[in-house]
Amino acid sequence: MSMNCVICKTGTTQKGLTHSLFDRNGSFVIVKEIPAQICMQCGEAYFDEHTTEEIYNLTNDILNNGAELEIVRMKAA
């Protein structure tokens, strides 16, 4: 499902994979290979509700276990 980008206003999105950095109080989690709708103009990534919940749970578990830096890949659905 393609959509118009709300950031650049000129691009449209396409299904793809991206990565993102999350930090909490100086601790960092890099999540790689996140499924997203990605703007072909500016690169902004949009996550659906299910993916957002997965990212939240994954990063929260890692940070709550005391990690200062962790790099993980999303598991294929």
Secondary structure, DSSP 8 states (H G I E B T S, - for coil): ---B-TTTSS-BEEEEEEEEEEEETTEEEEEEEEEEEEETTT--EE--HHHHHHHHHHHHHHHHTT-SEEEEE----
